Amino acid sequence: MLAADREYGKKSGFNVPFLNMGAMRFPENVDEAVKVIRYAIDCGYKYIDTSRFYDDSELKLKIALQDGYREKVVLSTKWSVMVGKIESDDDDSADCMLKRIEESMTRLGVDHLDFYQLWCVLDLDYFNNAMKKNGMVDGMKKAKELGLVSHLGMTTHDTAENIISVIPQLDWCESVLMTYNILATERGPSLPALKAAGIATTVMNPLSGGTLAKSSPVMDSIARSVNCESTAEMAVRYIMANDSVDCIMHGINKISDVDDSIKAFNKGALTKDQACLVDEGIAKIVKDSHEFCTGCGYCMPCPVGIEIPKVMTALIEERFWGRHDTAKTIYDELEITADYCQRCRVCESRCTQKLDIVEEMVCAKRFFG
């Protein structure tokens, strides 16, 4: 079971646990999805984040939240026409947003939503468009006035600088959801600024879309250096060490996803010194891989059509991160592989890093076949 709930920002009035449920990766089978969802709730998960575009997750939640489970959770969903249309005439108007909110409520089988979020703010142009008169945010406010939604928030993939710059305009916003993990710390500076404004901070992709759930000799070595049994455990406990994070949202697909996360949580946050060791280990890998290949693309075009930067990306995944499966996937997507290299060395004459690209093509053939 999870420990006691914690304050979810100053504005919302909610208390939620540190671990919460992302709905993007539910099992395909409905019965199995319901089983996993209810298991997580029974273990103390409370805040659920879904979306109209997460396949049929809203419909699965409609079933899972029957029999008294709806009253146990804080339910949130989201949409934006900037991400994609449901119907051909969808637009960025308040009326369309209200229509989509009501549709999600029907799909979820509820008469109100605890949270509704403006989805996937990518940059300031996107934000300003959503904030215009009779725009998407006005539609969300209207839903709140009508009692359909209790609280409003947004999710973002923008820069820390831009997130901080719009805080004075977030009088309507009670929570912000963003990516933050040991491989993606660039938005970190925005977290204390949001928290100081009373806005709840939620982290998504704590395992970097599943990347950190996979065993890697390189990452596992860093995990052992901070007394963690696995990279996944280190990833959770690293985020716990950041006092400006209120909670994390992680996708669940099976019961072990819940059990493993709770096990990591119960071991407690990394110390500040341990978190620094993780940062230093990651920074060294990034530095070494960047010195190997910056991805500038000056080596292109290849006379025989090899996408050299993609081959080098696969080699970086293999050599510096130890992620063989990821590397092999990248390589297998190439139409023209390293086998076709004619050793003309035209690419090497253009390489800003002065790499022996021809020999790297030989390595790629050896690694990936």
N, C-alpha and C positions, 0 to 999 in steps of 0.2 A: 504493500500500500504506500501511497505517496504521503509525505509529511503535510502539515497544516498549510492551508492556502495563504497566499500573500497578497498584499494590496496591489491592485491592477491600475496603477496611476492614481492621481488625485481626483480626476474628473469623473471617472466612471462609477465609482462606488462599489465596484465588484471586487471580490477576492477570488483569486484563481491559483491553482498549483503551478509549480515551475514547469512541469511537463504537460503539454496539451496536444490535442489531436488535429493533425492536418488530414484532409479528406481526399487528397489527390490519388492516393495509391491503395484504395480499398480493394479487397479481393474481387475478382470478376463474378464469382458465384455469390448470389444474393444472401443465401443462408449463412455462408461462411463470413461474409462481410458483416452481417448483423451480429454474429457471434463475436467477432473481433471488436466491433464497436462497443458492444455491451460489456465485454471483458475489460476494456480500457476504462470505461466509466465506473465499473465496479471496483477497479483498482485506484480510483481517485481522480482520473482525468475529468476535466470539467469543460474547458473552453474548446469548442469545435469550430474549425475554420473550413468552410467549403466554398464552392463557386458554381454558378450556372454552367460553367464550361468544364467542370471536372467530370466529364462523361455523365454517368447516372448516379453520382455520389449523393445528390440531394434526394433522389428517389430511394436509395438504400437507407439514408438517414431517416426518411419518413417512416420506414418500417421499424428501424432499430430504436427510434425514440418513442415508440408506443409503450404501453404497459408501465407508465410512470417514469420512464427514462427522460422524457422531455423536461420534467421539473428538476432534474439533477444537473442540467448542463447550461452553459452560456453558449447560445447558438448564433453563429455569424456566417453570412454568405456575402457574395460580391459579384460585380459585373461592371463592364465599361464597354461602350461601343468602340473605343479606341483599340481594344483587344480583339473584338470580333462581334459581328452582328448575329442575332438569333433569327430575325426576320429581315427581309431585304430593305424595308423602309425604316429600320432602326437608325436613330441619329443621336446627337449629343444633347438633346433637349431634356428639360426637367420632366416633361410628360412621358418621354420614352423611359427614362430612368425609373419613374414611379411604376410604369407598366412592368418593367423587368423585376422590380422588387415584389410586386404582387404575384407575379408568375412564380418566383422562387418560393414564396410563402405557400402557394398551392402545391408545388412540387414537394416541399418539405412537410406539408400537412399541418401547418401551424397557423395560429391567428395573430402572432406577433413574432418579430425577430429581436433578439437582444442587441445584436450589432449588425449594421450594414456598412460595407466598406467600398470606397472608390478604389477600383482595382488597377494595380500595375502602373503607377505614375512613373513615367520614364524620364521626363525632363520638365523644364519650366514652361515650355510651350503647352505641353499636355496639361500641366497643373492649371495654368491660366485659362485654358479653354474650358476645363471642368468647372472653374470658379466663375465663369461669366454669368451674367444675368439670365435666368431661365435655363441655366445649364445643368449638368449632371448633379452638382452639389446641391443646387436648389431643389432638384427632384428628391434627393435624399432628405433634405430638411423638411420638405412637404410630407414625406412618409412619416417622419418623426412627429410632426404636428398632428397627423391623422391617427397617431397611436399605433401605427404598423411596426415601427422600429423604435427601440428605446435609446440606442446609442449609435453614434456615427464614428467612422474611422477611415483610414486609407492604407493601402499597401504601396510600396515604392521600390523602385530599382534605380533611383536617381543618385547623384553624388551626395556625399556628406555636406558639402558646401551649399548645394541647392536646397537640401532638406532643411538645414539650419536657416537659410534665408527666408523660407516661407512660414516659419513658425509663427510670426506675428499675424498671419492670415488664417491660422488654424483654430480660431475661437470655437468653431463647430466640431472640431476633431478631438476625439477622446482617446484614440489609440493609433499607433503607426506600426505596421508590420514590414520588416525588411530582412534581406539576407545578411547574415553575419555568422562567420565560422572561422576556424583556424586557417582556412585557405582564402577567406574573403573578409578581411578586417577593415577595408577601406571606408566603410560607412560608420565605423565605430565612433568617430568624433561627434556624430549627430545624436548618439544615444543619451549622453548626459544632458545635452541641450534640450532634448524632448522631455526628459524626465523632470528637469528643472521647471518646465512649463506645465507640469502636471499631466502630461500626455503619457499614456501607458506605452511601454516599449515591448514589442514581441518580435522574436527572431525566428525566421523560417530558414529552411535548408541547413539545419545544424550539422548534418552529415554530408553537406555539399551534394545534394541530390543522390545520395547513396554511395558516392565515391569513398567517403570515409568509413563506410561500413564494410568495405572490402579489405582483405588482408594485403598488406604491402610491406616487404622487408624494411624498406626505408622508413615508412611512417610508424611501423610497429616498434622500430628501434627508438624513435623519439618517445613513443608512448611508454616504453619500459624505463626510459631515463627519468620519467616523472611518476613512476610507480603506478602505471595504468596497465591493465591486462590486455587492452586492445586499443586500436586507433579510435574506434567508435566511443569507447568509454572516455578517452582523452578529450574527444571533441565535445561531449556533453559537459564534462567537468571544467573544461576551458571556458565555456560560455558562462557557467555558473560563477566563475571567478570575477565576472564583470558586474559590478554593483549596479550598473545602469540598465541592465536587462531585467525586465519584470518576469518574462516567461519565454519559453520556446514552443514552437509549433512543429511537430515532426510527423511525417506521414507514417501510417501504420498499415501493414499488409497482412501481418500474421501475429499471433499471440506473443511469439518470442520478441517481436519488435517492442512490445510493451514491457515485457519482463526485463529485457536487456537494458532498456532506458532507465527503468526504475532502479535496477541494480547499480547502474553508474551513478544515478542521482544520489542514492543512499550512501555512497562513499564520500560525498561532499565535494565542494569546489576545490580545484587546484589552488595552491597558495600563489601569491603574487610572484614569488621567485620561480615556481614551477611554470606558471603561465609565460613568464619571460623566457624560460628555457625553450618552451614550445615555439614562441615567436622567433627566437634565434635559430632554431633548427630549421623551421620553414623558410626563413629569410635566406639561409645559406643555400638551400636547395634551389630557391627561386633565382638567386644570384648566379649560381653555377650553371643552371639551365639557360639563363638569359645570355651568359657569356658564351655558351655553346652556340645558340641560335636565337636571334632576336625576332625572327619571323618577319623581317622587313620586306622580303619578297624580291629583293634586287637580283637574286639568282635566276629569276624567271624572265622570259619564258625558256623552258627547256626545249632543245631542238626536236626531241622525240615525244614531248608532251608529258613528262613526269611532273607531277605537282610536288616539287621538291620541298616547299615549306610544310606540307602535310606529312611527308615522309619524316622530316626532322621533328615534327610534333610527336609523331609516334615514337621516335627514338628517345625524345625527352621523357615521355611517359614511362618507357621501359627502363632507361638508364638512370634517370635522376629520381624518379618517384617509385620505381619498382612496380608499376601498375601494368602488368603484362596484358591482362584481358582488355583493358582500355586501349592500350597501344595497338594490340592486334585488331581491335574493332576499327580504329582509325585507319590502319593500313589496309584492311580488307575492303574498305569503301573506295579505295583508289581504282580508277579504271585502268590506268597505266602504272604498273608497279616499278620498283627499283630494278627488277630483272632486265628492264629494257635499256638501262643505262649503257651508253656507247663509249663512256670514258673520254668524251671530247674535252672535258674540263672548261667549257665555256662558262658554266655556272660559277666555277671557282675564281675565274677572272673578275667576276662581279661581286663576290661575297665580301661584305663589310667586315666579317669576323675572320676572314682568311682561313676558312675551314677546308679540310680535305673532304669535300663533298662526295667525290667518287668513292673513297673508302667508306664513307658513311652509307652509301648505297649498298656496298658489299655487306656492311653490318646489318642493314635492314633486311636483306635477303636471308642472312643467317638467322636473325631473330624471328622473322615472321613467315619465311617460306615463300 
